[in-house]
Amino acid sequence: MTIDRSAAEHVNLLHWNEIAPVHLRSYQIEGLLNGISRIDGIQKRELYPVRGKDLIHLQCHIGTDTLSLALDGARVTGVDFSGSSLSIARELAQKMKLDVRFVEANVLDLTQLIAEKFDIVYTSIGVLCWISDIERWAETISHLLKDDGIFYIMELHPAFMMFDETDKEDLRIKYPYFHQPDPIHFNEDSPDYSDEAYIPKNKTFEWIWSVSDILNALISHGLQIEFFHEFDRLSFKAMPGMVEDPDGWWHLEKFPAMIPMAFSLKARKRG
């Protein structure tokens, strides 16, 4: 039975509205409020400088990366479909005295809502599983970019997302790698990724997109891939068996440098 996309996205919206205040507490934003950018070293090496650039951040959630990009000199617009998340983001921007615009919208609707063009379209970790249509997503990115503009993403690697995220002992394949007609319904009482003490009441639907799905969608909408990098580390603890190194990256201790956990991609819109 096919699950209605709009119904699934509405369930996800309830989840993100619920979880926004939890993440305000668990994201450890004290440094950000004191003017310290949260953008990690890999992204800074691959994307920066952003100073003076018009940048739009898709699926920005409570705005921690959005505000970091503004601290680093970009003129930033943040987009998210969660009103609760954006209320927090606006409050943080006000506290930090940053001039950042936030737009409440599903990113797949932005071709009808935003006509202006940007130097950079940016999106980061944990976003593609919430995208129900990868072709519309790529079309949106192309629409938002100026000619010769840059799209950048750092994201969970699709291969890593095949594994059971609750298995404490070993890696066990639980989810398919290739796209399926229906999203996966996560309806277990599992803890939030950022606060292990909190069990979300609203469950989620998530879509699977392979590396080829992502690359081909971007290419088909006029973007030229400049690089695709893979990493054996993450910026957060995604599985029980992960350990943190002195630089704040999380690794699978039993599988050092063996499994792709994240990727970064930079693409340019052909003029």
Backbone torsions as a table, in degrees:
resi	resn	phi	psi	omega
1	MET	NA	127.8	179.6
2	THR	-76.3	134.0	179.0
3	ILE	-91.6	130.3	-179.9
4	ASP	-62.8	127.7	-177.0
5	ARG	-59.2	-45.8	-177.4
6	SER	-63.5	-39.5	178.9
7	ALA	-65.2	-41.7	178.2
8	ALA	-64.3	-42.3	179.5
9	GLU	-66.2	-33.4	177.4
10	HIS	-66.1	-40.9	176.3
11	VAL	-60.2	-43.6	178.7
12	ASN	-63.9	-37.1	177.8
13	LEU	-61.9	-42.4	177.0
14	LEU	-59.6	-40.5	178.9
15	HIS	-61.9	-48.7	-175.6
16	TRP	-71.5	-30.1	173.1
17	ASN	-66.8	-38.4	178.9
18	GLU	-66.6	-41.9	-169.2
19	ILE	-84.0	-14.8	-175.7
20	ALA	-56.4	-50.6	179.4
21	PRO	-66.5	-26.6	175.5
22	VAL	-64.6	-43.6	-179.2
23	HIS	-71.3	-28.6	174.1
24	LEU	-59.1	-36.4	179.5
25	ARG	-80.0	-34.5	-169.0
26	SER	-95.9	-13.0	-175.4
27	TYR	-79.5	-4.4	177.1
28	GLN	53.5	67.8	-171.7
29	ILE	-97.2	12.6	-177.3
30	GLU	-58.8	-43.4	178.9
31	GLY	-61.5	-41.9	178.1
32	LEU	-59.3	-45.5	179.8
33	LEU	-63.9	-21.7	176.7
34	ASN	-94.4	12.5	173.7
35	GLY	90.1	18.4	-179.9
36	ILE	-102.3	118.9	-179.9
37	SER	-64.5	141.1	179.0
38	ARG	-96.1	1.2	179.4
39	ILE	-69.0	127.9	-173.4
40	ASP	-75.9	168.1	-174.7
41	GLY	-63.1	-35.1	179.3
42	ILE	-63.1	-48.5	-178.5
43	GLN	-65.0	-37.1	178.4
44	LYS	-65.0	-38.5	177.9
45	ARG	-67.7	-36.1	-172.5
46	GLU	-87.7	-28.1	-173.2
47	LEU	-111.9	-36.8	-171.5
48	TYR	-71.7	157.7	9.1
49	PRO	-82.5	149.6	176.1
50	VAL	-112.5	-5.0	-176.8
51	ARG	-57.3	130.8	177.8
52	GLY	80.3	0.1	-178.7
53	LYS	-92.1	146.7	171.2
54	ASP	-84.0	117.6	-171.4
55	LEU	-129.2	136.1	173.7
56	ILE	-117.6	128.9	-177.2
57	HIS	-106.1	112.8	-178.5
58	LEU	-87.7	141.2	-179.3
59	GLN	56.5	57.3	-169.7
60	CYS	-82.5	-11.3	179.5
61	HIS	56.0	-129.5	-175.6
62	ILE	-84.9	6.3	167.0
63	GLY	88.0	14.6	-177.5
64	THR	-64.6	-43.8	176.7
65	ASP	-72.8	-36.5	178.6
66	THR	-57.2	-48.7	-178.7
67	LEU	-69.5	-32.8	175.6
68	SER	-63.1	-42.6	178.1
69	LEU	-63.2	-36.5	176.2
70	ALA	-68.1	-40.0	175.7
71	LEU	-58.9	-34.6	-178.2
72	ASP	-86.6	9.5	167.3
73	GLY	105.0	-0.6	179.3
74	ALA	-80.3	154.3	169.6
75	ARG	-92.6	108.9	-160.8
76	VAL	-113.7	138.6	166.5
77	THR	-117.7	128.8	176.3
78	GLY	-108.0	140.0	-178.9
79	VAL	-126.4	133.6	173.5
80	ASP	-156.7	154.3	-179.7
81	PHE	-89.2	-6.5	-177.4
82	SER	-94.1	111.4	177.8
83	GLY	-62.9	-36.4	178.7
84	SER	-64.7	-40.6	177.5
85	SER	-62.5	-43.5	-176.9
86	LEU	-72.2	-30.2	174.5
87	SER	-60.4	-42.1	177.2
88	ILE	-66.5	-43.7	-179.3
89	ALA	-59.8	-42.4	-179.7
90	ARG	-66.7	-38.3	177.7
91	GLU	-64.2	-41.3	178.6
92	LEU	-64.9	-42.2	179.1
93	ALA	-61.3	-39.6	179.1
94	GLN	-65.4	-43.4	178.2
95	LYS	-61.6	-36.1	-176.8
96	MET	-88.7	-3.6	-179.8
97	LYS	57.7	45.1	178.6
98	LEU	-109.6	136.8	179.5
99	ASP	-90.0	88.1	-178.7
100	VAL	-124.4	133.6	177.6
101	ARG	-94.2	137.4	175.8
102	PHE	-121.7	135.8	-177.7
103	VAL	-120.4	124.6	178.6
104	GLU	-88.8	108.5	-177.6
105	ALA	-168.3	152.6	166.3
106	ASN	-71.0	128.9	-175.9
107	VAL	-60.1	-25.0	-179.8
108	LEU	-72.2	-10.0	178.7
109	ASP	-101.1	2.4	-170.2
110	LEU	-70.7	-20.9	178.2
111	THR	-64.5	-25.1	177.6
112	GLN	-92.6	-13.9	-171.2
113	LEU	-108.0	-30.0	-175.7
114	ILE	-124.9	119.0	-179.7
115	ALA	-94.8	-24.5	-175.7
116	GLU	-69.4	160.7	-177.1
117	LYS	-114.7	154.2	-173.3
118	PHE	-126.5	152.7	174.1
119	ASP	-70.7	-34.9	-175.4
120	ILE	-137.3	131.1	164.2
121	VAL	-106.0	124.3	-172.7
122	TYR	-123.4	141.7	172.2
123	THR	-154.5	150.2	-172.9
124	SER	-141.3	-172.6	-156.8
125	ILE	-43.2	131.5	173.6
126	GLY	81.9	35.7	-174.5
127	VAL	-114.1	-35.9	-169.4
128	LEU	-69.7	-24.3	179.1
129	CYS	-68.2	-14.1	178.4
130	TRP	-95.5	-1.1	-179.4
131	ILE	-91.3	121.6	-175.7
132	SER	-86.9	-17.3	-176.3
133	ASP	-142.0	103.1	-174.0
134	ILE	-70.0	-28.6	178.4
135	GLU	-70.8	-42.8	176.5
136	ARG	-65.1	-35.1	177.2
137	TRP	-61.0	-48.7	180.0
138	ALA	-66.7	-38.9	176.8
139	GLU	-60.3	-40.8	178.7
140	THR	-62.1	-45.6	179.4
141	ILE	-59.5	-46.6	179.0
142	SER	-61.5	-41.6	179.1
143	HIS	-60.7	-38.0	-174.9
144	LEU	-79.6	-19.7	-174.0
145	LEU	-86.9	141.8	165.8
146	LYS	-68.8	159.2	170.5
147	ASP	-58.0	134.5	-176.4
148	ASP	73.2	8.3	177.1
149	GLY	-73.8	164.5	-172.5
150	ILE	-112.3	134.2	166.3
151	PHE	-106.7	134.1	178.8
152	TYR	-135.1	135.9	175.1
153	ILE	-139.5	138.9	163.4
154	MET	-120.0	127.9	-167.1
155	GLU	-148.7	159.9	171.3
156	LEU	-58.4	137.7	-179.7
157	HIS	-74.7	132.4	180.0
158	PRO	-56.6	-32.3	178.7
159	ALA	-66.2	-37.9	179.8
160	PHE	-66.9	-30.4	-176.8
161	MET	-76.8	-0.2	175.3
162	MET	-74.9	-22.4	-168.9
163	PHE	-87.4	151.3	176.3
164	ASP	-64.7	116.4	-176.0
165	GLU	-79.2	-2.0	-179.2
166	THR	-107.1	-7.8	-175.9
167	ASP	-74.6	117.8	-176.8
168	LYS	-85.3	-16.1	-170.9
169	GLU	-100.7	-37.4	-171.8
170	ASP	-155.6	178.5	174.3
171	LEU	-94.5	126.5	-179.8
172	ARG	-132.1	125.7	178.9
173	ILE	-69.4	127.0	-177.7
174	LYS	-123.7	-29.6	-173.3
175	TYR	-120.1	152.0	177.9
176	PRO	-70.8	153.4	175.0
177	TYR	-83.2	-36.7	-173.1
178	PHE	-88.9	151.9	-178.5
179	HIS	-57.8	139.9	178.0
180	GLN	-115.5	153.1	-179.7
181	PRO	-58.2	-38.7	-179.5
182	ASP	-108.1	148.3	174.2
183	PRO	-69.6	160.7	174.5
184	ILE	-82.6	132.3	178.5
185	HIS	-95.0	112.7	176.9
186	PHE	-93.4	97.7	-174.9
187	ASN	-117.7	14.7	176.6
188	GLU	-81.1	161.3	176.1
189	ASP	-84.4	71.0	-178.7
190	SER	-98.1	147.8	179.7
191	PRO	-69.0	155.5	175.7
192	ASP	-64.9	147.1	-177.7
193	TYR	-64.3	-23.8	-177.0
194	SER	-102.9	-18.1	-179.2
195	ASP	-139.6	98.5	-175.4
196	GLU	-65.8	-13.9	179.2
197	ALA	-87.7	-8.1	-175.5
198	TYR	-108.4	127.1	176.3
199	ILE	-105.4	109.7	-179.5
200	PRO	-60.7	139.3	178.0
201	LYS	-79.0	-38.4	-179.6
202	ASN	-90.4	123.3	-177.3
203	LYS	-86.0	-178.5	-170.5
204	THR	-134.7	160.1	167.7
205	PHE	-115.9	134.7	-178.6
206	GLU	-133.1	142.2	-178.6
207	TRP	-101.8	147.9	-179.4
208	ILE	-103.7	131.0	175.2
209	TRP	-133.0	126.0	179.7
210	SER	-78.7	170.3	176.5
211	VAL	-58.1	-43.6	-179.3
212	SER	-65.8	-36.0	175.2
213	ASP	-57.1	-46.8	-176.3
214	ILE	-66.6	-51.1	-177.4
215	LEU	-62.7	-46.8	-175.8
216	ASN	-68.3	-33.8	177.1
217	ALA	-63.9	-45.2	179.6
218	LEU	-64.7	-45.1	-179.8
219	ILE	-61.6	-41.3	-176.3
220	SER	-69.2	-15.3	178.9
221	HIS	-109.8	27.9	167.9
222	GLY	86.5	16.4	177.8
223	LEU	-102.0	137.9	178.6
224	GLN	-102.4	119.7	-178.0
225	ILE	-70.8	124.6	178.3
226	GLU	-96.3	-34.2	170.6
227	PHE	-159.4	157.9	173.2
228	PHE	-138.8	111.0	-177.0
229	HIS	-113.3	147.4	179.5
230	GLU	-121.2	147.7	-173.6
231	PHE	-135.0	149.9	178.9
232	ASP	-100.2	32.7	-175.5
233	ARG	-151.2	162.2	177.2
234	LEU	-136.5	162.7	179.4
235	SER	-87.5	-0.8	179.1
236	PHE	-147.4	166.4	-178.8
237	LYS	-85.6	104.2	-176.2
238	ALA	-94.9	-17.2	-179.1
239	MET	-139.3	154.7	-177.8
240	PRO	-59.7	-32.4	-174.8
241	GLY	-84.6	10.8	-176.7
242	MET	-88.0	147.3	177.9
243	VAL	-125.6	152.7	-177.0
244	GLU	-98.0	135.1	177.3
245	ASP	-91.5	172.5	-177.0
246	PRO	-60.3	-20.8	-179.7
247	ASP	-91.4	3.4	176.8
248	GLY	89.3	8.0	177.0
249	TRP	-93.1	145.0	-179.9
250	TRP	-102.2	135.4	-177.2
251	HIS	-128.3	159.2	169.7
252	LEU	-88.4	108.2	-172.5
253	GLU	-61.5	-34.5	-178.0
254	LYS	-79.1	-12.9	-176.0
255	PHE	-133.6	62.2	-175.9
256	PRO	-66.1	127.3	177.0
257	ALA	54.0	33.8	-176.5
258	MET	-115.0	-25.0	-171.1
259	ILE	-127.4	130.7	175.6
260	PRO	-72.5	124.8	-177.1
261	MET	-110.8	-25.7	179.4
262	ALA	-145.9	160.2	172.5
263	PHE	-138.6	157.4	170.5
264	SER	-126.4	149.0	-177.8
265	LEU	-143.5	136.2	174.1
266	LYS	-125.5	131.0	-179.9
267	ALA	-136.3	153.1	-177.7
268	ARG	-121.6	137.7	177.0
269	LYS	-78.8	123.1	180.0
270	ARG	-70.4	132.1	-178.7
271	GLY	-77.9	NA	NA
